[in-house]
């Protein structure tokens, strides 16, 4: 990246960085304009100004989408840190830092794969707040929230969850199996699943029922670690969100005779509005957006 203009003293304005990050996180100029309450021409103007300051192109157009250039990838990482520091500073300058206890419920997949980085960001913003965590099945956690036992629930939305939450992000669901073992042909597909209700289980069964593939449930566990262990051992095939893949597992697809799966959608369900809950939801949304931004942007 050319740094001549930056070195000459032209500042990296946070309003321009926020527009850039929103384009990457939302996937397009149009979506960024909606989120920022700007016109598309204003968003384009912000990007032109930022690229002038950076002295480099930040986004490259392909036939179907936008992609970060090498310079854009570098600036994106710095932009996220700069905007996070700004949020932290604003929270401290308000003079009334968040205190007290926030009671959180999280599905096991969210708690294992995403919650550590979410809590790290939240801790930076609100060091005086405390968190109480309960891990379980989303539907059970929402029932506890209705009884006033939880302030905020992170999880997935399945057919038995009637409440609408705030969508944080979405990612592909994948079939996984032992990386070092072949999948037996000509036999019913052995499945490892969570107890009902579970969106992973629902998605797997619905997809298989639309095909001629025979299947049977051979392993059921309320633990993500249990289903992953069954898959790694070659005992059964299981369905997980793509971000939850671990070493020792391979993805199965149409070449293995398995149908495509839908996207997994992660939500935040807030019992009532509060500054602490809103801040933690924002931390979770940013964690997911940062993780998937590198997969490419829609034009």
N, C-alpha and C positions, 0 to 999 in steps of 0.2 A: 504494500500500500504506500502511495506517495504521501509524505507527511509535510510537504513544503507549506501548504496553507495553514495546517495546524501549528507547525513550528513558528510561523509568522505571527501567531497570536489570535487567529480566528477561532472562537470558542465552538465547542460541540454543544449546541443548544439542546436542552432537555426536551423541548417541544418537538424538535426534529427527530431526536432519538426515540421518543415515545411513538411517533408516527411510524418510523422504521420498524420498531419492535412489533407494533400492532399489525402491520402488513405481514410480517413473517408469521406471527402467532395466529392470525385469523385466516391466512391463506390467500388473500387477494387485496388489491387496492380498494375494491368496492366494499368489501367487508370491513376493512379498516376505517373507511369513511363513515360507515354506519355506526361503528362502535365509538368513534371519536366525535361524532356529530359534526363532521366536516363535509364539504363538497368533494367529489372525486378530483376536481381540478386543484383544490387546496392540498390534498394528499400528494398528488403528483408534484406540485410545487415544492412541498416539503422535501420530497425525495431528491429533486433536482438540486435544491440548496444544500442538502446533506452531502450529496456526491461531490459538489463543488468544494465543500470544506474538506472532505476526506481526500480529494484528489484522485478518486478511483471509482469505478463502477461497482455498485453494491449488489445489484440484482441482475441476473441474466435471463433473457426470455428464450424459451425453447418453443417447439410447436404447440405444446399442450399446457405448459405451466411456467412459473417463474422459479428460479433457483438462486440461492445465495452464491455469489462469487467467493473466491478465497478471501478477498478484502471484506466482503459483506459478512462472512462467517466470523472473522476476527472482530469486526465492529459490533456484531450482534451480541457476542459474549460480553464485551465491555459495556454495551448499552444496558443489558440486563442488570449488571452490577451497579452501574451509575443510577438507574431508576430505583433499584432496591434501596440503595443508600439514601436517596432522596426521600423515599417513603419512611425509612427508619428515622431520618432527621425530623420529618414533619410530625411523626408520632411523639417524639421526645419533646419537640418545641411546643406541642399543645399544652404542656404543663400538667396534663392529667393522664399519665400512663395507665394502660390497662392493668388492672389488678384483679385478684379473685381467682376462682376456679372455673374452668370450662370443661364440661363433661362431654366427652366425645365417644361416639360409637363408630366402629369401622369394620367393614368386611375384612376377612383375613388377607385376601389378595391385595387390598388397598393398604392395609397395615404393613404387610411385608415388603411390598415393592415401592410404595410411594410415601407413606407417612413419615419416615425418617427425614427426608429432605424438606417436607412440608413443615414439620415441627422445628427444624433448624432455622428455616426462614422466619417462622412465627416468633421464635425465641429472640432472633435479632431485632425484630420490630418491637416486641413487648416482653422484655426480660423479667418483669415483675408479675406476669400472669402465670398461673399454674394450670396444668392439664391433667384430667383424670380420663383414662382410656379403657374402653371395654370393646373386645373383639368378638364378633359373632356373625350370624347370618343377617343380611340386610333387613328382611321382613321382621325378624325377632327384635332387632335393634329399634326399628321404627315403632313397634308396639311399646317398647320401653320408653321411647321418646314421648308417645302419646300419654303415658302415665306420669310424665314429668321427671323421669329419671335421667334423661340425656338432653343436652342442649343442641347437639349437632351430630348428624350421622353421615358418614361417607360410605357409599356403596353403589350397587348396580340396581337397575330397575328391571324387574321381571314381571310376568303377567299377573302375579298376585299382589304386586305393590301398586296401590291405586293412587298414592300421593305423587304429586309432581315435584321434582327437585330442580335445582339449578345444575344444568349440564356443565361439567368441567372439561371433559374431552372425550374423544372416542378413538378406538384403536381396533385392529383386526382380532377376531378370535381365530385360533389355530388348533388343529389336531396335533398332538405330540405323542411320541413313543420312544422307546429305548433306541439310542443312536447306534448301538452295536449289535442289534438283533433284527432279523427280518420279521415282517408281519405275516403271520400264517395265512395262506390263501385257502379259499374254499370253506372257511369256517365262519360262524357268526362272529362279528366284531366284538371283542371283549371291551367293555367300557368301565372306566373308573369315574365316578360322579359324586357331586355333593348331594346331600339330602334335598328334597323339595322344601320350599320353592327356591330355585336357583336358575339364573339366566343362562349359565353355561350348560347346565343339564337340559334346559328347555330347548336351547339352540341346537344342541347335538341331536336330541331325539327328533325334533322337527325336521332337521336337515336329512337325517337318515330315513325318516318315514316317507320322504319325497322320492326316495330311490328304491331299488330292489335289494339293497344290501341288508342282509340279516344282521342282527345285533343282539347282545344281551348284557345286562349289567352284572359284572362279576366282583365289583369293589365299590363300596360306598363309604364315604368319610366326610365329616364336617370340617376336616383339616385340609388345607391346601397342600401342606407337606405330605400328607398321606396319599393324596391323589398323584402328586408328582413322584413320590417314591414308587407307587404301583406302575407308573409309566416307565420310569427309569429302569425298573427291574424286568421290563418286558412282560409284566403280568396283565396289563391292560392299556388301552389308549385313553387319553383324557383330553379335555378341552380347556384351554386357558387363554387369557389375553396375551397378546404377543410379547408384551413387556415383561411377563412373568417367566419366560423361558430361561432355563438354567442349563449348565453343562451336563452332558449325558443324554440330552433329548434331541430328537430331530423332528422336523415338521413333516406331516403327511399331507398329501394333496390329491388331486384327481388322478395322478399317475399311480397312486396307491389305492384307487377305487373309492376315495372319500369325497363327499360333496363339499362345495364351498360353504363357509359359515358367515353369519352376519357380523357387523361391528359390535364390539362391546362398548357400552356407554357408562361412564362413571359420573355419579351425581353427588351433590351435597344437599342434604335435607336439613333445613334449619327449623328448630322448634319455634323460635321467636327471634325477631331481629335484635341484634346486639352488636356493639362495636367489635367485641372479641370474635364472635362467630363470623362476622363479615370479613374481618382481617384474615382469619384462618381459611375461609373459602377462597379468598383472593390468592393466598399463598399456594393453595392446592391447584387452583386454575393456572397459575404461572408455572408451577412445576410440570404439569402436564403439557402445557403449550411449549415450554422450552424443550421437553423431551422429543416431541414429534415435529418440531419446526424443521429439522434437518431432512425430513422425508420428502420435502418438495412443496412448492406453493402453487396454488391454482392461478392460472392467468386471469 
